[in-house]
């Protein structure tokens, strides 16, 4: 069984070890050592990366636990590059490791703050590549999250020691653990001085000051509770820089300071809605004029006067023109966009016995696309055909 050096020495960056086993699993070379500082994916925390240096240099691209209790290092070389009994020196990718230590310890502190203030349990934890999340048993209000964030950062700023100790299951049952352990046997406890005590196998900073800062991000409802995003240490700084640059860029475009941004955006939204109303009114007026022109070119069919034309318009424009044409009695209208894939609108006057939705069904069956509607007005999109072919098929369906 591999000796796990990270259990007691999270800050260990390099170590010497002996290769005990080399296998090929799923086409990838796996190396087992008698001791390691590489953390395998577990408990919501991702694996460490780094290198093993012996006769050759092996890049560690994944680390996992196996059923025998060994830590398996997946490397980027073939099995011939390393042999059992060989001595190697391992080097952990320290920036990645320290980032994980900040996030994981920050999670302990944030979860404990939420539990202490509101009695809300953390159901699960996930340490992602860009941000981390905790899933809570119930939804917190924004004010509650702010209070928990303040409480958690108070513990960070107090720079409390973070210790590690090992106890039996029986001993653990007498201790004020934040949550029940998920397994028995010897337990590794992570102790944030006078604030949190939890069974955990992950890597952690030695003092809460090493977390740097804990910043709560977005939230969403999740499985009857709430998923809370958070950033610690270097990630919090990177997130701040991103937000700062985004605000500065938006401020330059709007010619306002950051604190004036909400009012500026609200003003733009109001102006946009007003322009949309004006544009809609103009489009409707233009549709009426174009409808007069199109109606004048209608051809007489047994079932009514047919206007079948290809025009430059979007779906809303086609619908407005078609509706304006059939507002008068005796008309059937088929309007197709010149753009491809084609849009088509079919409409008829109240006194005409043509089902627009059936014409649309015929067209989509022949040319693809999707559509629907009612007997008096129907439309479809994504028809793959030239406008002339669509208009011919529509004329045949109506006749």
N, C-alpha and C positions, 0 to 999 in steps of 0.2 A: 504494500500500500504506500502510495506517494506521501512523503512528508510535506505538508503544506506550510511553507515558510511565511506566506502572507497572513496566516492566522495570527501570528504574534509580531510580525515585522512588515506592516503595510508600506513603510517607506523604503524597503529593501529594493534596490534597483538592479543589482547584479548578484550572481551567485554561481557557485560551482556545483556540479552534479555529475552522476554517472548514468549512462543510458542502460535501462533494464529491459526494454522491449522495443522492437520496431515492427510495425505491421503496415499493410496497405488496406485501407477501408474506403470503399466506394471510389477507388481510383486515386485516393490521396494517401500520402505517407504520414503515418502517425508514430510519434515518439513518446515513450514513457520514461520518466526519470525517477531516480530514487528520492529526489527532493526538488521542489520547484517554488518559485515566487510568482509564477504566472497564475492569474485567477481564471478559472473556467466559468462559462456562463452559468449563472445560478441566482435565484432569489431576486430576479428583476434587474440584475447588474450584468452587463455584457463582459465578454472575455477580454483579457489583456492580449496585446500583440508585442512583438519584439524580435530578438534573434537568439539562436543557439550557435555558438562558435566552437567548433572542434577542429577536425581536419578540414572541413569546409564550413562555410557560413550558411546557416539555414534560417530562412525567414519564417517566423511563427505567424500563421494567418488565422488560426482558430484554436481554441482551447476548450475541451469538454471533459466532463466526468464520465467514467465508465462504470459498469456494474460491479467491478471488483474494488471500487474505492480509489482507483488510480486516476491521476490527472493526465489526460492525453493531449499532446501538443501536435497539431496538424501543421506540417511544414510544406514549403513550396518546392522541395526537391524530391528526387526518386529515392527509394529505399536503399540503394547502393551508396548513398552519400553518408550514411551513419550506421554504426554497428553496435550491438549490445556490448556492454563493458567499456565502451568509449567514454572518456571524460569530456565534458562540454562546459562552457561558461554561458550562462543565460543572462540576457540583458532585456529588461522590461522597457517598453515604450513609456517613458516617464510622463510626458505631458498627457497622454491618454489615461494612464493610471491615476494621476493626481486629479484630473477632471472627474473621473468616476468616484474618487474618494470624496471630493467636494459635494457632488450631487447626492451620493448615498447618505453621507452624514447629514447633509441638509434635509434630506427626506425624513430621517429619524427625528430631527428637531421640529420640523414643520408638522409632521403627524402627531408628535407628542403635544405640541401647542394646541392643535385642533382638539385632541382628545381631552386635554386638561381644561380648556376653556368651555367646550360645548359637549363633551362626552360623545363625540362622533368618531367612530372607528375607521381606520384605514384598512380597506379590504385587500388592495393589491398595489404594487409599485412597479413602474416600468421606467428604466433609464434609457432614453433614446439617444440618437446621434446628435440631435440639435436641442432637444428639450426633454424634460422628464415629467411624468405624471403620477399622481396618486388617485386611486378610486376610493371615494368616501361612501359610507353606508347611508348617508342622507345628504340632501342638498343644503349648502350653506348660503346665507345671504351675502351680498357684497360687503356689507359692514362687518359681518362675522369673519369673512376671509381677511379683511384688512386688520382686524384685531389679532387674528392668528399670525399674520405676517409680522406685525409689530412685536408680538410676544416672541416669535421665533428669532427675530433679529436681535432682540435684547439678549438672548442666550448666546448668540454669535458674538456680539460685542463684548460680552463679559469674559470671553475667551476661556470657557470652562474646560477642564481636562476631559478627554474621551478615553476611557479605559477598556481593556479587554480582559475577561476572565473566563474560566471553564468550570462548570458545575455539573452535577448529576441531575437527572430528572427529579429525584426526590428533593434535592436542595433547591432546584428551581421552583418547585411548588410552594416554597415558603417565602419566595421573593416577590416584590411588587412589579412583575413584568407587565408591560403595556398590553401584550396580547399573548395568548396561549401558544406555546411552541408547537410546531407542526410535526415534530419527530421526537423520539426518545433518545436514551443513551446520554453520552456526554454532550453538553450544550455549550456553545460559545456565546457569551453575553457581551454586548456592547453597551457600555455604561457612560451616558452623558451626565456628568456630575450633577446630582440633585435635581435631574429633570427627566431623564428617560433611561429605562433599562429594558433591552429587547434582545431576544435570541436572534443572532444574525451571523452569517458566515462571510459577509462582504468585507471590503477594504474601506478603512475610514481614516480621517485626519486625526491627529493626536490631540488637538484642542479645537474647540468650536470656532475660534478665530480663523482657523484655516479654511473654513467654509467661505469666508469672505463676505457674502451677503446672500439672502434668500429673497427672491422676487417672485410673486405669484403672477402668472400670465393669464391665459384664457381659461374659461370653464365651460362645461357642457353637461347636460343630463346624461346619465349613463347607467343602465340596468337598475333603475329605481333609486339611484343615488346620484353622485356627481363625480365627474372626472376633472381634476384640477391640474393645470400645467404650471410648472415652476422652473426657475433658473437659479443656479448657485454659482458664486465665485466668478471664474472667467467667463462662463456662459452668460451670467447676468450682465457683465460688462459688455460683451459682444452684442447682446440684445439691446442694451442701452444705446450703443453706438449706432446700431441699425435704425432704431427709432429716432434718434437724434438726427441722423442724416436724412431720413425720410421726412421728418418735420421741417428741417431746414430747406430741403428741396421744394416741398409743398409751399412753404412760406415765401420762397423766392418767386414761385409761379403766381401766388395770390397776392404778393406784396403786403403780407401781414406778418406779425410776430406769432410765435408758436401758441401763446395763450389766446390769440384772437382767431385761431383756426376754426373752432366750432361755429362761431358766428359767421365767418366768411363762407364756410361750406353751406350753412343754412341759407345764406343769401343767394349763393349760386343755385341751390336746389329750387328756391322759389322762382328765380329768374328762368331757370330751365323749364319748370312746369308752365310758366306763363308763355314761353316761346312755343312749347309743345301745343298749348291750347290755340295759339295764333296760327301755328302751322296746320293744325287739324282743320281749322276754319277755312284757311286758304285752300287746302287740299279738297275739301268738300265743295267749295265754290268752283274750283277748277274742274272737279269731276262733273259738276252740273253742265258746264260749258262743253266739255268733251263728250258728255253723254248726248247733248243736242246734236253735235256733229256726227257721232256714231249712229244715232237713231235715224238720221236722215239717209244713211247709206244702207239701211236694212233691206234684206231680200224677203220676198213674200213666200212663205211655206204654207201648206194646208193647215198646220196647227197654229200659225201665227207669224209675225214678222221677226226674222232672225237677224241678230247682230252677232257676227262671228269674226273677231278681229284679234290680231296680235298687237300688243301695245307695250310701251316702256313704262312699267309701274310695278310696285311691290304688291304684296297680298292685300294690304289695306287700300291701296289705290284702285286695284282691280275690283275689290268689293264695293267701294264707293261709286265707281262708274257704273258697274252692273246694276246696283240698287237704284241709281238715278234713272237709268234707261227703263227699267221695268216698273217704275213708279207710274207710268202711263199704261193704259190697257193694250193688250194684244201683242206683247213683245216676249221674245226668248233671247237671252244673251249668253254668249260664250266668249269670255275674254281670257287670252293666254299671254303670259309674260314672254318677252323676247329673251330674257335671261335663261341660262341653262344650269341645272335642271329646271324644267318649266313649272310655273305656277298656273293654275287654271281656276276660274270662277264661272259657275253656271247659275243663272237666275231666270225666273219667269214671272210675268204679271199674274195677278190674282185670277184673271179670267182665262188663262191658258192651261190646257191639260197636258203639261209635260212635267215629269218628276225630275228636278235638278239632281237630286241625290242618286237617282238611277243612272243618269248620264255620267256622273262622276265615277260611279262604280264601273261602268263600261270602260271608261278611259284608263283608270288605274289597273284594271285587269289586262288591258292591252299594252300599256306603257310603263307599268310599275308606279311607284310612289304610294302615298297614303292620303286619304281624304275622307270626307263625309259631310253631312249636313242634313237639310230638310228638303222637302219637295220644292219649296219656293226659292231656296238659296243653298248652294253647296260649293265646296272648294276642295282642292287637292294640291299637293306639292311634290317635288322631286320626280316629276314625270320625265323619262328619258326619251325624248323625241323632238323633232323640229316642230315649231308652232304650226306649220302648214299641215303636218300629218295629224296633229292633235285636233285641229279645227275640222279637218275632213272626217275624222272618226266621230267627232261630236255631231256633225251635221247628219251623218248616216244614222247615228243613234236616235236623233230627234225625228228624222224622217221615217 
